[in-house]
């Protein structure tokens, strides 16, 4: 099989694929160039940067398999792939731990203003009063919106952090993976949570907007390491400015890779450039899952 890896992959996984007799090329292409290049390949492995559009799929005359190294497949036109009989796979279990850990880091980062305090210290300042009135996690309620693999991993890790209660909402509660986490309505999560973390797929419209912010506690902390667009960014900025939202941790954005600067610049926002799953360990697990998918492909 001739395989194109567009957004990078663990070197050991590439070596294993080559040892199995596959040809593997690593090269990122913008869409116009990918449309031309894809014709030579049977399989393409992408992460979040490459968009496998209908035009790309139509250019894949020999394409049989598209693999997303990660959870979400919203950067792949699955309808076009199905029409062409091309299988679309992902690696849903590989990044759960990494994403959950970044969420926890963002919770503490927001609560204690760690990025701002660090920047202040590095600038030679001693602003003890500025950073002495922050908040704790102890005794608070955590609400998890989306209790699949990542939401479940977060719940498991957070049980030892001092939260008094962890509650969850999922559109499909019967398949929730979060053991010991009571499933409640979305409105209840919004009304009762001090910290809210989103772990849901991309949607056509925001799941959290002005109406949802109005239902939240004053001073809530919101974390979005899910997908850009599941939170209305203008509504979030307004809620931050009003104090309704104490602070936010954001890893995924509308308009990536050029997100809105006013949200990034807000003093109570801790932010990263869509790297929740980008740890060395997660990349190794992603590569291993990709190899298994290709081994199993018939």
C-alpha positions as a printed NumPy array, in Angstrom:
array([[  0.   ,   0.   ,   0.   ],
       [  1.219,   3.507,  -0.774],
       [  0.617,   5.757,   2.24 ],
       [  0.767,   9.548,   2.544],
       [  1.273,  11.043,   6.03 ],
       [  0.471,  14.742,   5.859],
       [  0.641,  16.036,   9.429],
       [  3.455,  13.957,  10.869],
       [  3.443,  10.668,  12.751],
       [  5.559,   8.831,  15.294],
       [  8.796,   7.677,  13.658],
       [  8.562,   4.162,  15.06 ],
       [  5.121,   3.746,  13.485],
       [  6.439,   4.874,  10.117],
       [  9.354,   2.466,  10.427],
       [  6.964,  -0.374,  11.261],
       [  4.764,   0.379,   8.257],
       [  7.804,   0.36 ,   6.   ],
       [  8.962,  -2.923,   7.541],
       [  5.557,  -4.363,   6.634],
       [  6.256,  -3.534,   3.005],
       [  4.297,  -0.308,   2.652],
       [  5.613,   2.817,   0.958],
       [  5.274,   5.799,   3.296],
       [  5.759,   9.44 ,   2.288],
       [  5.644,  12.307,   4.773],
       [  4.621,  15.614,   3.248],
       [  2.176,  18.386,   4.125],
       [  0.23 ,  19.842,   1.207],
       [ -2.111,  22.779,   0.93 ],
       [ -5.443,  21.718,  -0.551],
       [ -4.663,  22.636,  -4.174],
       [ -1.45 ,  20.611,  -4.127],
       [ -2.999,  17.749,  -2.167],
       [ -5.695,  17.356,  -4.824],
       [ -2.931,  16.599,  -7.314],
       [ -0.694,  14.522,  -5.052],
       [ -3.401,  12.286,  -3.581],
       [ -3.949,  10.451,  -6.868],
       [ -0.808,   8.374,  -6.244],
       [ -1.842,   7.057,  -2.822],
       [ -4.006,   4.262,  -1.445],
       [ -4.117,   5.632,   2.102],
       [ -3.746,   9.057,   3.688],
       [ -3.069,   9.661,   7.39 ],
       [ -3.968,  13.125,   8.7  ],
       [ -4.325,  14.939,  11.984],
       [ -6.127,  18.281,  12.34 ],
       [ -4.174,  20.515,   9.96 ],
       [ -5.03 ,  18.724,   6.719],
       [ -8.564,  19.116,   5.391],
       [ -9.689,  16.121,   3.352],
       [-12.342,  17.885,   1.317],
       [-14.612,  16.538,  -1.387],
       [-12.209,  17.884,  -3.997],
       [ -9.312,  16.012,  -2.371],
       [-11.333,  12.812,  -2.203],
       [-12.376,  13.12 ,  -5.843],
       [ -8.71 ,  13.507,  -6.714],
       [ -7.895,  10.281,  -4.849],
       [ -8.351,   7.919,  -7.776],
       [ -6.612,   5.095,  -5.912],
       [ -7.609,   6.114,  -2.412],
       [ -9.079,   3.342,  -0.253],
       [ -8.495,   4.436,   3.329],
       [ -8.426,   7.746,   5.231],
       [ -7.13 ,   7.669,   8.806],
       [ -7.483,  10.543,  11.25 ],
       [ -4.773,  10.327,  13.873],
       [ -7.01 ,  11.536,  16.677],
       [-10.644,  11.56 ,  17.721],
       [-12.62 ,  14.063,  15.654],
       [-13.107,  13.476,  11.935],
       [-14.756,  16.812,  11.139],
       [-11.83 ,  17.741,   8.868],
       [-12.788,  14.853,   6.562],
       [-15.736,  14.965,   4.161],
       [-17.184,  11.632,   5.255],
       [-20.154,  11.899,   2.884],
       [-17.858,  12.214,  -0.125],
       [-15.701,   9.366,   1.169],
       [-18.716,   7.085,   1.552],
       [-19.878,   7.906,  -1.961],
       [-16.487,   6.797,  -3.251],
       [-16.41 ,   3.664,  -1.09 ],
       [-13.427,   4.986,   0.892],
       [-13.181,   3.842,   4.509],
       [-12.666,   6.518,   7.165],
       [-11.083,   5.51 ,  10.489],
       [ -9.758,   7.331,  13.539],
       [ -7.757,   6.583,  16.704],
       [-10.225,   7.497,  19.459],
       [ -8.415,   5.97 ,  22.405],
       [ -4.961,   7.377,  21.836],
       [ -5.299,  10.927,  23.119],
       [ -7.749,  10.679,  26.026],
       [ -5.103,  10.884,  28.759],
       [ -3.272,  13.792,  27.134],
       [ -6.43 ,  15.862,  26.663],
       [ -7.631,  15.151,  30.209],
       [ -4.279,  16.258,  31.621],
       [ -4.336,  19.527,  29.689],
       [ -7.857,  20.233,  30.952],
       [ -6.643,  19.81 ,  34.53 ],
       [ -3.632,  22.018,  33.825],
       [ -5.967,  24.684,  32.453],
       [ -8.221,  24.451,  35.501],
       [ -5.291,  25.202,  37.8  ],
       [ -3.876,  27.722,  35.328],
       [ -7.111,  29.712,  35.359],
       [ -7.718,  29.297,  39.088],
       [ -4.27 ,  30.572,  40.084],
       [ -3.455,  32.775,  37.046],
       [ -0.301,  30.749,  36.456],
       [  0.564,  32.048,  32.956],
       [  0.059,  35.694,  33.942],
       [  1.952,  35.29 ,  37.214],
       [  4.828,  33.584,  35.412],
       [  4.966,  36.341,  32.78 ],
       [  4.934,  38.954,  35.538],
       [  7.831,  37.297,  37.352],
       [  9.84 ,  36.935,  34.144],
       [  9.324,  40.646,  33.532],
       [ 11.058,  41.338,  36.838],
       [  7.886,  42.234,  38.762],
       [  6.726,  41.155,  42.237],
       [  2.935,  41.522,  42.007],
       [  1.937,  39.518,  45.068],
       [ -1.259,  41.482,  45.658],
       [ -2.389,  41.053,  42.069],
       [ -2.231,  37.269,  42.25 ],
       [ -3.235,  36.696,  45.884],
       [ -7.025,  36.574,  45.472],
       [ -7.604,  33.626,  43.195],
       [ -9.78 ,  30.532,  43.635],
       [ -9.505,  26.843,  44.556],
       [-10.789,  23.558,  43.148],
       [-11.397,  22.023,  46.564],
       [-15.096,  21.668,  47.377],
       [-16.289,  22.744,  43.94 ],
       [-18.578,  20.941,  41.459],
       [-17.184,  19.827,  38.102],
       [-19.564,  19.46 ,  35.185],
       [-18.428,  17.419,  32.19 ],
       [-20.31 ,  17.922,  28.932],
       [-19.628,  14.821,  26.855],
       [-18.732,  11.672,  28.785],
       [-17.078,   9.545,  26.122],
       [-13.464,   8.404,  26.35 ],
       [-11.973,  11.815,  27.104],
       [-14.723,  12.943,  29.465],
       [-14.418,   9.638,  31.318],
       [-10.628,   9.977,  31.558],
       [-11.066,  13.489,  32.961],
       [-13.607,  12.319,  35.543],
       [-11.295,   9.533,  36.687],
       [ -8.362,  11.901,  37.151],
       [-10.455,  14.583,  38.856],
       [-11.852,  12.316,  41.553],
       [ -8.69 ,  12.84 ,  43.567],
       [ -8.44 ,  16.606,  43.125],
       [-10.89 ,  17.64 ,  45.808],
       [-14.032,  18.326,  43.81 ],
       [-17.034,  17.809,  46.075],
       [-19.062,  16.482,  43.152],
       [-18.627,  15.518,  39.508],
       [-21.697,  15.473,  37.264],
       [-22.033,  14.81 ,  33.57 ],
       [-24.241,  15.421,  30.581],
       [-24.17 ,  13.449,  27.365],
       [-26.538,  13.403,  24.409],
       [-26.283,   9.607,  24.629],
       [-26.198,   8.901,  28.381],
       [-26.777,   5.184,  27.864],
       [-23.269,   4.831,  26.438],
       [-21.494,   7.098,  28.925],
       [-18.038,   5.829,  29.835],
       [-17.704,   7.919,  33.   ],
       [-18.124,   5.365,  35.781],
       [-19.652,   6.68 ,  38.98 ],
       [-20.565,  10.034,  37.42 ],
       [-24.307,  10.776,  37.624],
       [-25.849,  11.802,  34.319],
       [-28.007,  14.914,  34.539],
       [-29.565,  17.367,  32.1  ],
       [-27.492,  20.003,  30.348],
       [-29.376,  22.69 ,  32.261],
       [-28.421,  21.052,  35.552],
       [-24.744,  20.926,  34.579],
       [-24.891,  24.595,  33.666],
       [-26.707,  25.629,  36.849],
       [-24.744,  23.591,  39.385],
       [-21.145,  23.488,  38.117],
       [-18.292,  25.704,  39.264],
       [-16.019,  24.264,  36.571],
       [-17.326,  23.087,  33.2  ],
       [-15.309,  21.124,  30.645],
       [-16.526,  20.312,  27.147],
       [-15.758,  17.041,  25.373],
       [-18.147,  16.932,  22.443],
       [-17.752,  16.71 ,  18.651],
       [-17.956,  19.647,  16.279],
       [-21.459,  20.97 ,  15.681],
       [-23.203,  23.194,  13.157],
       [-23.937,  25.77 ,  15.833],
       [-22.545,  26.497,  19.307],
       [-23.693,  24.271,  22.148],
       [-22.743,  26.981,  24.634],
       [-24.005,  30.438,  23.765],
       [-25.521,  33.503,  25.413],
       [-28.539,  31.599,  26.766],
       [-26.346,  28.872,  28.263],
       [-23.988,  31.357,  29.917],
       [-27.012,  33.014,  31.544],
       [-27.865,  29.691,  33.205],
       [-24.389,  29.243,  34.717],
       [-23.229,  30.217,  38.187],
       [-21.54 ,  33.574,  38.516],
       [-17.775,  33.071,  38.475],
       [-17.797,  29.767,  36.593],
       [-14.641,  28.453,  34.924],
       [-15.104,  27.099,  31.381],
       [-12.643,  24.81 ,  29.595],
       [-12.888,  24.004,  25.889],
       [-10.461,  21.376,  24.646],
       [-13.113,  19.883,  22.358],
       [-13.642,  21.693,  19.06 ],
       [-13.69 ,  25.281,  17.92 ],
       [-17.252,  26.466,  17.434],
       [-18.929,  24.444,  20.188],
       [-18.694,  27.631,  22.273],
       [-19.93 ,  30.952,  20.905],
       [-16.708,  32.938,  21.23 ],
       [-18.416,  36.349,  21.233],
       [-20.752,  35.228,  23.999],
       [-17.781,  33.851,  25.942],
       [-15.889,  37.133,  25.637],
       [-18.927,  39.053,  26.865],
       [-19.306,  36.643,  29.803],
       [-15.625,  37.075,  30.677],
       [-15.915,  40.851,  30.526],
       [-19.014,  40.878,  32.734],
       [-17.452,  38.513,  35.292],
       [-20.096,  35.859,  34.712],
       [-17.219,  33.618,  33.666],
       [-14.274,  33.909,  36.053],
       [-11.873,  32.498,  33.507],
       [-11.581,  30.184,  30.535],
       [ -9.111,  27.655,  29.234],
       [ -9.189,  27.324,  25.457],
       [ -7.302,  24.896,  23.227],
       [ -9.63 ,  24.791,  20.207],
       [-10.753,  27.796,  18.209],
       [-12.944,  29.091,  15.424],
       [-10.778,  30.149,  12.481],
       [ -7.743,  28.013,  13.276],
       [ -4.879,  28.691,  12.757],
       [ -5.802,  32.374,  13.079],
       [ -8.097,  32.64 ,  16.125],
       [ -9.534,  35.896,  17.391],
       [ -6.92 ,  37.909,  19.24 ],
       [ -9.275,  39.721,  21.615],
       [-10.159,  36.422,  23.268],
       [ -6.523,  35.327,  23.441],
       [ -5.571,  38.667,  25.   ],
       [ -8.191,  38.535,  27.751],
       [ -6.371,  38.471,  31.112],
       [ -8.493,  35.583,  32.44 ],
       [ -7.97 ,  33.307,  29.446],
       [ -5.383,  30.532,  29.484],
       [ -4.829,  29.322,  25.952],
       [ -2.955,  26.869,  23.756],
       [ -2.861,  26.31 ,  19.954],
       [ -4.901,  23.064,  19.654],
       [ -2.254,  20.887,  21.279],
       [ -4.287,  18.923,  23.839],
       [ -3.47 ,  15.611,  22.169],
       [  0.06 ,  16.556,  21.18 ],
       [  2.199,  14.808,  23.764],
       [  5.054,  12.46 ,  22.976],
       [  3.205,   9.582,  24.607],
       [ -0.052,  10.285,  22.76 ],
       [  1.778,  10.471,  19.436],
       [  3.219,   7.041,  20.128],
       [ -0.242,   5.649,  20.862],
       [ -1.696,   7.298,  17.756],
       [  1.045,   5.791,  15.605],
       [  0.476,   2.351,  17.092],
       [ -3.275,   2.564,  16.411],
       [ -2.664,   3.713,  12.837],
       [ -0.397,   0.712,  12.259],
       [ -3.067,  -1.643,  13.629],
       [ -5.747,  -0.098,  11.415],
       [ -3.583,  -0.591,   8.331],
       [ -2.725,  -4.156,   9.37 ],
       [ -6.42 ,  -4.967,   9.728],
       [ -7.508,  -3.276,   6.501],
       [ -8.744,  -5.682,   3.862]])
